[in-house]
Amino acid sequence: MKTLTTCILSLIVLLSFKGIEPEKSQRIATVPTQTFNHSIFNNLLQKHVSQEGNVDYKGFKTDAKKLNDYINVLQSNHPTNSWAKKDKLAYWINAYNALTIDLIIRNYPIKSIKDLKNPWGQRLWKLGDTWYNLEDIEHEILRKMNEPRIHFAIVCASYSCPKLQNEAFTTARIEDQLTKATKEFLSDKTKNELSKDDIKISKIFRWFKKDFEHHGSLIDFLNQYSDINISAKARIDYSDYNWNLND
């Protein structure tokens, strides 16, 4: 009898284990992995960037050591193939923005990033074992991740750019943050004027048109994030780009 009871109990445990383990594994797999902590950069953005996206570069310059500390952390925690896409997106978006700020404060005061010689081609930062410039990060890494909303998250220190968010991007919130940045940019009437039949939009949409057409037309993309239903036959014009510093 004791042997029979033991066998029955063992069977119950085995069946229970087999029943719950796949759910447990699935549940664990869906939890985002925070591979990298961006709190240093987040604190700097909260301190030196307004809700409207105006950047206090003079303030950043006084905090240059803290910014450099963050860049050093980026250097020693370079993404690997094992990182999830969300981890990589957060890392590289924050890296692009932090390095752009670093480029400006190295040369501050200036009136425009275009006052610098080849600003996006200066290979000034070593992350992991590789020296990077801003072009590398934007075109060779971020754009190849097939996420067009990155264009509203990375900021080139200029007035006509999307606003610099005053918080760092994180793995856990990246989806909501990218959507928020995209909607804010489209609703900003100083950058985009939208109506059903006529739109005057940022040159970002012309420069990177192919990025916005992965799953339909440019109008299809705009309609995903705009409160206005734009006609597929709407006339498209592009606004002049203001390269003055976003301070």
C-alpha positions in Angstrom: 0.0 0.0 0.0 2.8 2.4 0.9 4.5 1.7 -2.4 1.2 2.3 -4.3 0.6 5.6 -2.5 4.1 6.8 -3.2 3.7 6.0 -6.9 0.4 7.9 -7.0 1.9 10.9 -5.3 4.9 10.9 -7.6 2.7 10.7 -10.7 0.6 13.7 -9.4 3.8 15.7 -8.9 5.1 14.7 -12.3 1.9 15.7 -14.1 1.7 19.0 -12.2 5.3 19.8 -13.1 4.7 19.0 -16.8 1.6 21.1 -16.8 3.0 24.3 -15.3 6.5 24.3 -16.6 5.8 25.4 -20.2 3.7 28.3 -18.8 6.5 29.3 -16.5 9.1 29.2 -19.2 6.8 31.2 -21.5 6.2 33.8 -18.8 9.9 34.2 -18.1 10.7 34.6 -21.8 8.3 37.5 -22.2 9.8 39.6 -19.4 12.1 42.2 -21.0 15.7 41.9 -20.0 17.2 45.2 -18.8 20.7 44.4 -20.1 21.9 48.0 -19.6 21.1 50.7 -17.0 20.7 54.2 -18.5 20.0 56.0 -15.2 23.1 58.3 -15.4 21.9 59.6 -18.8 18.3 59.8 -17.6 19.3 62.0 -14.7 21.3 64.3 -17.0 18.4 64.6 -19.4 15.9 65.4 -16.6 18.3 68.1 -15.4 19.2 69.8 -18.7 16.4 69.2 -21.1 13.0 70.9 -20.9 9.6 69.2 -21.5 9.6 71.1 -24.9 13.0 69.6 -25.8 15.1 72.7 -25.3 18.7 71.6 -24.4 20.8 73.5 -21.9 24.2 72.8 -23.4 25.9 75.2 -21.0 24.5 73.1 -18.1 25.6 69.9 -19.9 29.1 71.4 -20.2 29.2 71.9 -16.4 28.2 68.2 -16.1 30.7 67.0 -18.7 32.3 64.6 -16.3 29.0 62.8 -15.6 28.3 62.7 -19.3 31.7 61.2 -19.9 31.0 58.7 -17.1 28.0 57.6 -19.0 29.9 57.3 -22.3 32.5 55.2 -20.4 29.7 52.9 -19.2 28.6 52.6 -22.8 32.1 51.8 -23.8 32.4 48.9 -21.3 29.0 47.5 -22.0 28.9 47.2 -25.7 25.9 45.2 -27.1 26.5 41.5 -28.0 24.5 39.2 -30.2 22.7 37.8 -27.2 21.0 41.2 -26.5 17.4 41.5 -27.4 16.3 43.9 -30.1 14.7 46.2 -27.5 17.9 46.3 -25.5 19.9 47.2 -28.6 17.5 49.9 -29.6 17.6 51.6 -26.2 21.4 51.4 -26.1 22.0 52.8 -29.5 19.4 55.5 -29.4 20.7 56.8 -26.1 24.3 56.4 -27.3 23.5 58.5 -30.4 21.9 61.3 -28.4 24.6 61.3 -25.7 27.4 61.4 -28.2 25.7 64.2 -30.1 25.5 66.2 -26.9 29.2 65.4 -26.2 30.1 66.6 -29.7 28.3 69.9 -29.1 29.7 70.6 -25.7 33.2 69.8 -26.9 32.8 72.8 -29.3 30.3 75.0 -27.3 29.4 77.8 -27.8 28.3 77.3 -31.4 25.1 78.3 -33.3 24.6 75.1 -35.3 26.0 71.6 -35.5 26.7 72.4 -39.2 29.3 75.0 -38.0 31.5 71.9 -37.3 33.5 70.2 -40.0 32.0 66.9 -40.9 30.1 66.6 -37.6 28.5 63.2 -38.3 31.7 61.7 -39.6 34.0 62.5 -36.7 35.0 59.1 -35.2 35.5 60.3 -31.7 34.1 57.5 -29.5 35.3 54.0 -28.8 32.5 51.6 -27.8 33.7 48.1 -27.0 36.6 47.6 -29.4 35.3 49.8 -32.2 35.6 53.5 -32.9 32.3 55.0 -33.9 30.9 58.2 -35.4 27.3 59.3 -35.5 26.9 58.2 -39.1 27.9 54.7 -38.2 25.3 54.5 -35.4 22.4 55.9 -37.5 23.0 54.3 -40.8 24.9 51.1 -40.1 23.1 50.1 -36.9 19.8 51.8 -36.1 18.4 52.1 -39.6 19.2 48.4 -40.3 17.0 47.4 -37.3 13.9 48.1 -39.4 12.3 50.5 -36.9 11.4 53.8 -38.6 10.4 55.4 -35.4 14.1 55.8 -34.5 14.1 58.9 -36.6 12.0 60.6 -34.0 14.1 59.4 -31.1 17.6 60.3 -32.3 18.3 64.0 -32.3 20.9 66.0 -34.3 21.0 69.0 -32.0 18.9 71.2 -34.4 15.7 73.1 -34.2 13.9 71.2 -37.0 14.9 67.8 -35.5 12.4 66.0 -33.3 12.6 67.2 -29.7 15.2 65.5 -27.5 13.1 63.6 -24.9 14.0 64.5 -21.3 14.3 60.9 -20.3 16.4 58.0 -21.5 15.0 55.2 -23.6 14.7 51.9 -21.7 14.1 48.3 -22.7 11.0 48.1 -20.6 9.3 51.2 -22.1 10.9 51.5 -25.6 7.8 50.6 -27.5 5.7 53.3 -25.8 8.5 55.8 -25.9 9.0 55.4 -29.6 5.3 55.8 -30.3 5.2 58.9 -28.0 8.1 60.5 -29.8 6.6 59.8 -33.2 3.2 61.2 -32.3 4.7 64.3 -30.7 6.7 65.1 -33.7 3.8 64.7 -36.1 1.6 66.8 -34.0 4.2 69.6 -33.7 2.9 72.2 -36.1 6.3 73.9 -36.3 7.6 70.7 -37.9 4.6 69.3 -39.7 1.3 70.7 -41.1 -1.2 68.0 -41.7 -4.6 68.0 -43.3 -6.7 65.5 -45.3 -5.6 66.7 -48.8 -2.4 68.7 -48.2 0.5 68.0 -46.0 3.8 70.0 -45.4 6.1 67.7 -43.6 9.7 67.5 -42.3 12.4 66.7 -44.8 13.2 63.7 -42.6 10.4 62.0 -44.5 12.0 62.7 -47.8 15.6 61.9 -46.7 14.6 58.5 -45.3 11.5 57.8 -47.3 12.3 54.1 -47.8 12.5 53.6 -44.1 8.8 54.6 -43.7 7.6 52.3 -46.6 8.5 48.9 -45.1 4.8 48.1 -44.6 3.0 50.4 -47.0 3.2 54.0 -48.3 4.5 57.0 -46.5 0.9 58.2 -46.0 0.1 54.8 -44.4 2.8 55.4 -41.9 1.7 58.9 -41.1 -1.9 57.8 -40.6 -0.7 55.3 -38.0 0.5 58.1 -35.7 -1.5 61.1 -36.7 -4.9 62.3 -35.4 -5.8 63.4 -38.9 -6.8 60.9 -41.6 -4.6 61.9 -44.6 -5.8 61.0 -48.0 -3.7 58.6 -50.0 -3.8 61.2 -52.8 -2.8 64.1 -50.5 -0.3 66.7 -52.0 3.0 66.5 -50.2 5.4 69.4 -49.6 8.5 69.5 -47.4 9.4 72.2 -45.0 12.8 74.0 -44.9 15.1 72.5 -42.3 16.4 74.8 -39.6 19.8 73.7 -38.4 20.1 76.2 -35.6 20.9 74.7 -32.2 18.0 73.3 -30.3 18.8 75.3 -27.1 
